Amino acid sequence: MALLSFLFPPKAKTATAAKERLQIIIARERTGRAGPDFLPALHRELIEVISKYTKVSADNIKLSLDRQGNLEVLEVNVVLPDA
């Protein structure tokens, strides 16, 4: 039996294989481009959401993306108005 499973290994499920391929594609795309495209859109969305709950100026919301080794750190600073 062990010889048969060695000669004919079980096929990976297609969903798992597709997920792994997608992860590889995304990783290659991230390393290949100069900077993230999503920050301006994320900044606008944060302003919209925070504005629903409190008055805050767009200048008081700062976003930055830093790379630390193979990790990406998204930092969001919001200066809230005094009560």
The first five atom37 places (N, CA, C, CB, O) and aatype in JSON, in Angstrom:
{
  "aatype": [12, 0, 10, 10, 15, 13, 10, 13, 14, 14, 11, 0, 11, 16, 0, 16, 0, 0, 11, 6, 1, 10, 5, 9, 9, 9, 0, 1, 6, 1, 16, 7, 1, 0, 7, 14, 3, 13, 10, 14, 0, 10, 8, 1, 6, 10, 9, 6, 19, 9, 15, 11, 18, 16, 11, 19, 15, 0, 3, 2, 9, 11, 10, 15, 10, 3, 1, 5, 7, 2, 10, 6, 19, 10, 6, 19, 2, 19, 19, 10, 14, 3, 0],
  "atom_mask": [
    [1, 1, 1, 1, 1],
    [1, 1, 1, 1, 1],
    [1, 1, 1, 1, 1],
    [1, 1, 1, 1, 1],
    [1, 1, 1, 1, 1],
    [1, 1, 1, 1, 1],
    [1, 1, 1, 1, 1],
    [1, 1, 1, 1, 1],
    [1, 1, 1, 1, 1],
    [1, 1, 1, 1, 1],
    [1, 1, 1, 1, 1],
    [1, 1, 1, 1, 1],
    [1, 1, 1, 1, 1],
    [1, 1, 1, 1, 1],
    [1, 1, 1, 1, 1],
    [1, 1, 1, 1, 1],
    [1, 1, 1, 1, 1],
    [1, 1, 1, 1, 1],
    [1, 1, 1, 1, 1],
    [1, 1, 1, 1, 1],
    [1, 1, 1, 1, 1],
    [1, 1, 1, 1, 1],
    [1, 1, 1, 1, 1],
    [1, 1, 1, 1, 1],
    [1, 1, 1, 1, 1],
    [1, 1, 1, 1, 1],
    [1, 1, 1, 1, 1],
    [1, 1, 1, 1, 1],
    [1, 1, 1, 1, 1],
    [1, 1, 1, 1, 1],
    [1, 1, 1, 1, 1],
    [1, 1, 1, 0, 1],
    [1, 1, 1, 1, 1],
    [1, 1, 1, 1, 1],
    [1, 1, 1, 0, 1],
    [1, 1, 1, 1, 1],
    [1, 1, 1, 1, 1],
    [1, 1, 1, 1, 1],
    [1, 1, 1, 1, 1],
    [1, 1, 1, 1, 1],
    [1, 1, 1, 1, 1],
    [1, 1, 1, 1, 1],
    [1, 1, 1, 1, 1],
    [1, 1, 1, 1, 1],
    [1, 1, 1, 1, 1],
    [1, 1, 1, 1, 1],
    [1, 1, 1, 1, 1],
    [1, 1, 1, 1, 1],
    [1, 1, 1, 1, 1],
    [1, 1, 1, 1, 1],
    [1, 1, 1, 1, 1],
    [1, 1, 1, 1, 1],
    [1, 1, 1, 1, 1],
    [1, 1, 1, 1, 1],
    [1, 1, 1, 1, 1],
    [1, 1, 1, 1, 1],
    [1, 1, 1, 1, 1],
    [1, 1, 1, 1, 1],
    [1, 1, 1, 1, 1],
    [1, 1, 1, 1, 1],
    [1, 1, 1, 1, 1],
    [1, 1, 1, 1, 1],
    [1, 1, 1, 1, 1],
    [1, 1, 1, 1, 1],
    [1, 1, 1, 1, 1],
    [1, 1, 1, 1, 1],
    [1, 1, 1, 1, 1],
    [1, 1, 1, 1, 1],
    [1, 1, 1, 0, 1],
    [1, 1, 1, 1, 1],
    [1, 1, 1, 1, 1],
    [1, 1, 1, 1, 1],
    [1, 1, 1, 1, 1],
    [1, 1, 1, 1, 1],
    [1, 1, 1, 1, 1],
    [1, 1, 1, 1, 1],
    [1, 1, 1, 1, 1],
    [1, 1, 1, 1, 1],
    [1, 1, 1, 1, 1],
    [1, 1, 1, 1, 1],
    [1, 1, 1, 1, 1],
    [1, 1, 1, 1, 1],
    [1, 1, 1, 1, 1]
  ],
  "atom_positions": [
    [[0.82, -1.19, 0.0], [0.0, 0.0, 0.0], [0.86, 1.26, 0.0], [-0.93, 0.0, 1.2], [0.57, 2.22, -0.71]],
    [[1.92, 1.25, 0.79], [2.79, 2.42, 0.87], [3.45, 2.68, -0.48], [3.85, 2.23, 1.95], [3.66, 3.83, -0.87]],
    [[3.78, 1.6, -1.18], [4.4, 1.74, -2.49], [3.43, 2.37, -3.49], [4.88, 0.38, -3.0], [3.83, 3.21, -4.3]],
    [[2.16, 1.98, -3.42], [1.16, 2.56, -4.32], [0.95, 4.05, -4.03], [-0.16, 1.8, -4.18], [0.85, 4.85, -4.96]],
    [[0.88, 4.41, -2.75], [0.69, 5.83, -2.45], [1.95, 6.64, -2.78], [0.32, 6.01, -0.97], [1.85, 7.84, -3.03]],
    [[3.12, 6.01, -2.78], [4.33, 6.7, -3.19], [4.33, 6.92, -4.7], [5.57, 5.91, -2.77], [4.69, 8.0, -5.18]],
    [[3.94, 5.9, -5.45], [3.93, 6.01, -6.9], [2.79, 6.88, -7.42], [3.82, 4.63, -7.51], [2.94, 7.6, -8.41]],
    [[1.65, 6.82, -6.74], [0.48, 7.6, -7.14], [-0.01, 8.43, -5.95], [-0.66, 6.66, -7.65], [-0.97, 8.06, -5.28]],
    [[0.67, 9.56, -5.7], [0.27, 10.38, -4.53], [-1.13, 10.94, -4.73], [1.28, 11.54, -4.29], [-1.55, 11.2, -5.86]],
    [[-1.85, 11.13, -3.63], [-3.2, 11.68, -3.76], [-3.14, 13.11, -4.3], [-3.93, 11.66, -2.4], [-2.25, 13.88, -3.95]],
    [[-4.1, 13.44, -5.15], [-4.13, 14.77, -5.73], [-4.63, 15.78, -4.69], [-5.03, 14.8, -6.99], [-5.52, 15.49, -3.89]],
    [[-4.03, 16.95, -4.74], [-4.47, 18.01, -3.84], [-5.84, 18.5, -4.28], [-3.45, 19.18, -3.81], [-6.16, 18.49, -5.46]],
    [[-6.63, 18.92, -3.33], [-7.95, 19.45, -3.66], [-7.77, 20.72, -4.46], [-8.79, 19.7, -2.39], [-6.83, 21.49, -4.22]],
    [[-8.66, 20.96, -5.41], [-8.5, 22.1, -6.3], [-8.63, 23.42, -5.56], [-9.53, 22.04, -7.41], [-7.95, 24.38, -5.91]],
    [[-9.48, 23.5, -4.54], [-9.62, 24.74, -3.78], [-8.32, 25.07, -3.06], [-10.78, 24.64, -2.77], [-7.9, 26.23, -3.04]],
    [[-7.69, 24.09, -2.48], [-6.43, 24.31, -1.78], [-5.34, 24.74, -2.76], [-6.0, 23.03, -1.04], [-4.57, 25.65, -2.48]],
    [[-5.29, 24.08, -3.9], [-4.29, 24.44, -4.9], [-4.52, 25.85, -5.42], [-4.31, 23.44, -6.07], [-3.56, 26.6, -5.61]],
    [[-5.77, 26.22, -5.66], [-6.08, 27.56, -6.14], [-5.71, 28.61, -5.09], [-7.58, 27.67, -6.5], [-5.19, 29.67, -5.43]],
    [[-5.98, 28.31, -3.83], [-5.65, 29.24, -2.76], [-4.14, 29.46, -2.69], [-6.18, 28.72, -1.42], [-3.68, 30.59, -2.54]],
    [[-3.37, 28.38, -2.78], [-1.92, 28.5, -2.73], [-1.39, 29.29, -3.92], [-1.28, 27.12, -2.69], [-0.48, 30.11, -3.76]],
    [[-1.94, 29.07, -5.11], [-1.5, 29.82, -6.28], [-1.83, 31.3, -6.13], [-2.17, 29.27, -7.55], [-1.01, 32.15, -6.47]],
    [[-3.01, 31.59, -5.61], [-3.4, 32.98, -5.41], [-2.48, 33.67, -4.41], [-4.86, 33.06, -4.94], [-2.12, 34.83, -4.6]],
    [[-2.11, 32.98, -3.35], [-1.2, 33.56, -2.37], [0.15, 33.87, -2.99], [-1.03, 32.61, -1.18], [0.76, 34.89, -2.68]],
    [[0.63, 33.0, -3.86], [1.9, 33.23, -4.53], [1.81, 34.44, -5.46], [2.34, 31.99, -5.32], [2.71, 35.27, -5.5]],
    [[0.7, 34.52, -6.2], [0.51, 35.64, -7.13], [0.45, 36.96, -6.36], [-0.78, 35.46, -7.96], [1.08, 37.94, -6.76]],
    [[-0.29, 36.99, -5.27], [-0.42, 38.21, -4.47], [0.93, 38.61, -3.87], [-1.46, 38.03, -3.35], [1.28, 39.79, -3.87]],
    [[1.68, 37.64, -3.37], [2.99, 37.94, -2.8], [3.93, 38.51, -3.86], [3.6, 36.67, -2.17], [4.67, 39.45, -3.58]],
    [[3.91, 37.95, -5.06], [4.77, 38.46, -6.13], [4.34, 39.86, -6.55], [4.74, 37.52, -7.34], [5.18, 40.71, -6.85]],
    [[3.03, 40.1, -6.57], [2.53, 41.41, -6.96], [2.92, 42.46, -5.94], [1.01, 41.38, -7.14], [3.29, 43.58, -6.3]],
    [[2.84, 42.13, -4.67], [3.2, 43.08, -3.62], [4.66, 43.46, -3.67], [2.87, 42.51, -2.25], [5.0, 44.63, -3.48]],
    [[5.52, 42.49, -3.92], [6.94, 42.8, -3.95], [7.34, 43.5, -5.23], [7.75, 41.54, -3.78], [8.37, 44.18, -5.27]],
    [[6.54, 43.35, -6.28], [6.9, 43.93, -7.57], [6.51, 45.38, -7.73], [0.0, 0.0, 0.0], [7.09, 46.07, -8.57]],
    [[5.58, 45.87, -6.96], [5.16, 47.25, -7.16], [5.82, 48.18, -6.15], [3.64, 47.37, -7.06], [6.26, 47.75, -5.08]],
    [[5.89, 49.44, -6.51], [6.63, 50.41, -5.7], [5.91, 50.73, -4.41], [6.86, 51.68, -6.49], [6.57, 50.86, -3.37]],
    [[4.61, 50.88, -4.42], [3.88, 51.23, -3.22], [2.45, 50.75, -3.29], [0.0, 0.0, 0.0], [1.95, 50.39, -4.36]],
    [[1.78, 50.75, -2.16], [0.4, 50.25, -2.14], [-0.56, 51.23, -2.81], [-0.05, 49.99, -0.7], [-0.42, 52.44, -2.65]],
    [[-1.52, 50.7, -3.54], [-2.51, 51.51, -4.22], [-3.71, 51.81, -3.33], [-2.96, 50.82, -5.48], [-4.47, 52.74, -3.6]],
    [[-3.87, 51.04, -2.29], [-5.09, 51.1, -1.5], [-5.09, 52.21, -0.45], [-5.3, 49.8, -0.83], [-6.15, 52.5, 0.11]],
    [[-3.97, 52.85, -0.17], [-3.93, 53.83, 0.89], [-4.83, 55.05, 0.65], [-2.52, 54.3, 1.08], [-5.53, 55.46, 1.58]],
    [[-4.87, 55.64, -0.53], [-5.78, 56.78, -0.71], [-7.25, 56.4, -0.53], [-5.58, 57.38, -2.11], [-8.02, 57.15, 0.08]],
    [[-7.64, 55.25, -1.04], [-9.03, 54.81, -0.88], [-9.32, 54.5, 0.58], [-9.31, 53.56, -1.75], [-10.39, 54.85, 1.08]],
    [[-8.39, 53.86, 1.27], [-8.58, 53.56, 2.69], [-8.68, 54.84, 3.51], [-7.42, 52.69, 3.21], [-9.48, 54.92, 4.44]],
    [[-7.89, 55.84, 3.16], [-7.92, 57.12, 3.86], [-9.3, 57.77, 3.72], [-6.82, 58.06, 3.32], [-9.87, 58.25, 4.7]],
    [[-9.84, 57.79, 2.5], [-11.17, 58.36, 2.27], [-12.25, 57.61, 3.05], [-11.51, 58.33, 0.77], [-13.13, 58.22, 3.66]],
    [[-12.17, 56.28, 3.04], [-13.16, 55.48, 3.76], [-13.09, 55.7, 5.26], [-12.96, 54.0, 3.46], [-14.12, 55.77, 5.93]],
    [[-11.89, 55.83, 5.81], [-11.74, 56.1, 7.24], [-12.34, 57.45, 7.6], [-10.27, 56.05, 7.64], [-12.99, 57.59, 8.63]],
    [[-12.11, 58.45, 6.76], [-12.69, 59.78, 7.02], [-14.2, 59.69, 7.04], [-12.22, 60.8, 5.94], [-14.85, 60.27, 7.91]],
    [[-14.79, 58.96, 6.08], [-16.25, 58.82, 6.03], [-16.8, 58.13, 7.29], [-16.65, 58.03, 4.79], [-17.79, 58.58, 7.86]],
    [[-16.16, 57.06, 7.7], [-16.64, 56.3, 8.86], [-16.48, 57.1, 10.15], [-15.89, 54.97, 8.97], [-17.41, 57.16, 10.95]],
    [[-15.33, 57.7, 10.35], [-15.08, 58.46, 11.58], [-15.99, 59.69, 11.63], [-13.6, 58.89, 11.67], [-16.44, 60.09, 12.7]],
    [[-16.27, 60.29, 10.46], [-17.14, 61.47, 10.41], [-18.57, 61.17, 10.82], [-17.14, 62.06, 9.01], [-19.3, 62.07, 11.23]],
    [[-18.98, 59.92, 10.71], [-20.33, 59.54, 11.15], [-20.47, 59.68, 12.67], [-20.64, 58.1, 10.73], [-21.57, 59.93, 13.16]],
    [[-19.38, 59.52, 13.4], [-19.44, 59.48, 14.86], [-18.92, 60.74, 15.53], [-18.68, 58.31, 15.35], [-19.33, 61.05, 16.65]],
    [[-18.03, 61.46, 14.86], [-17.46, 62.66, 15.45], [-16.98, 63.59, 14.34], [-16.3, 62.32, 16.41], [-16.68, 63.15, 13.23]],
    [[-16.91, 64.88, 14.65], [-16.39, 65.83, 13.67], [-14.87, 65.77, 13.72], [-16.91, 67.28, 13.94], [-14.26, 66.05, 14.75]],
    [[-14.29, 65.41, 12.59], [-12.84, 65.34, 12.5], [-12.43, 65.82, 11.11], [-12.32, 63.88, 12.79], [-13.09, 65.52, 10.12]],
    [[-11.34, 66.55, 11.07], [-10.83, 67.06, 9.81], [-10.03, 65.96, 9.1], [-9.95, 68.32, 10.04], [-9.42, 65.11, 9.75]],
    [[-10.04, 66.0, 7.79], [-9.27, 65.02, 7.02], [-7.77, 65.15, 7.31], [-9.53, 65.2, 5.51], [-7.03, 64.18, 7.21]],
    [[-7.35, 66.35, 7.68], [-5.93, 66.56, 8.0], [-5.53, 65.9, 9.32], [-5.63, 68.05, 8.07], [-4.34, 65.71, 9.58]],
    [[-6.51, 65.55, 10.14], [-6.23, 64.94, 11.44], [-6.19, 63.42, 11.39], [-7.26, 65.38, 12.44], [-6.05, 62.77, 12.42]],
    [[-6.3, 62.85, 10.2], [-6.2, 61.4, 10.05], [-4.98, 61.12, 9.18], [-7.5, 60.79, 9.41], [-4.92, 61.52, 8.02]],
    [[-4.02, 60.43, 9.75], [-2.77, 60.13, 9.04], [-2.63, 58.61, 8.92], [-1.55, 60.74, 9.79], [-2.83, 57.87, 9.88]],
    [[-2.27, 58.17, 7.71], [-2.01, 56.76, 7.45], [-0.57, 56.61, 7.0], [-2.99, 56.19, 6.38], [-0.04, 57.44, 6.25]],
    [[0.06, 55.54, 7.45], [1.4, 55.22, 6.94], [1.56, 53.71, 6.91], [2.51, 55.88, 7.83], [1.02, 52.99, 7.75]],
    [[2.3, 53.26, 5.92], [2.57, 51.84, 5.75], [4.07, 51.64, 5.8], [1.98, 51.3, 4.4], [4.81, 52.19, 4.99]],
    [[4.52, 50.86, 6.77], [5.95, 50.6, 6.93], [6.21, 49.11, 6.73], [6.46, 51.06, 8.32], [5.4, 48.27, 7.11]],
    [[7.34, 48.82, 6.14], [7.74, 47.42, 5.98], [8.84, 47.11, 6.98], [8.23, 47.14, 4.53], [9.83, 47.84, 7.1]],
    [[8.65, 46.03, 7.7], [9.62, 45.58, 8.69], [9.95, 44.12, 8.36], [9.08, 45.73, 10.17], [9.25, 43.2, 8.78]],
    [[11.02, 43.94, 7.61], [11.36, 42.6, 7.15], [10.33, 42.14, 6.14], [0.0, 0.0, 0.0], [10.12, 42.8, 5.12]],
    [[9.68, 41.02, 6.41], [8.65, 40.54, 5.5], [7.24, 40.89, 5.98], [8.78, 39.04, 5.32], [6.26, 40.34, 5.48]],
    [[7.15, 41.79, 6.96], [5.86, 42.23, 7.48], [5.55, 43.64, 7.03], [5.84, 42.14, 9.0], [6.45, 44.46, 6.83]],
    [[4.27, 43.93, 6.86], [3.82, 45.28, 6.57], [2.99, 45.76, 7.75], [3.01, 45.35, 5.23], [2.11, 45.06, 8.22]],
    [[3.29, 46.98, 8.22], [2.59, 47.54, 9.38], [1.84, 48.79, 8.92], [3.59, 47.87, 10.54], [2.45, 49.75, 8.44]],
    [[0.53, 48.76, 9.08], [-0.3, 49.91, 8.74], [-0.56, 50.67, 10.03], [-1.64, 49.47, 8.04], [-1.12, 50.12, 10.99]],
    [[-0.16, 51.93, 10.05], [-0.35, 52.77, 11.23], [-1.39, 53.85, 10.92], [0.99, 53.41, 11.69], [-1.28, 54.54, 9.9]],
    [[-2.38, 53.98, 11.79], [-3.43, 54.97, 11.62], [-3.43, 55.87, 12.85], [-4.82, 54.29, 11.42], [-3.6, 55.39, 13.98]],
    [[-3.23, 57.18, 12.65], [-3.26, 58.16, 13.74], [-4.42, 59.09, 13.5], [-1.92, 58.96, 13.84], [-4.54, 59.72, 12.44]],
    [[-5.3, 59.18, 14.5], [-6.47, 60.06, 14.41], [-6.42, 61.02, 15.58], [-7.82, 59.24, 14.41], [-6.36, 60.6, 16.74]],
    [[-6.43, 62.32, 15.29], [-6.46, 63.34, 16.33], [-7.93, 63.74, 16.5], [-5.55, 64.58, 15.97], [-8.52, 64.35, 15.61]],
    [[-8.49, 63.38, 17.65], [-9.89, 63.68, 17.92], [-10.03, 65.07, 18.53], [-10.5, 62.61, 18.86], [-9.15, 65.51, 19.28]],
    [[-11.11, 65.77, 18.23], [-11.3, 67.1, 18.81], [-11.58, 67.01, 20.3], [-12.45, 67.84, 18.11], [-12.04, 65.98, 20.8]],
    [[-11.29, 68.1, 21.01], [-11.58, 68.14, 22.44], [-13.08, 68.22, 22.65], [-10.88, 69.33, 23.12], [-13.82, 68.74, 21.81]],
    [[-13.52, 67.68, 23.78], [-14.96, 67.66, 24.08], [-15.46, 68.97, 24.47], [-15.27, 66.7, 25.14], [-16.65, 69.11, 24.75]]
  ]
}
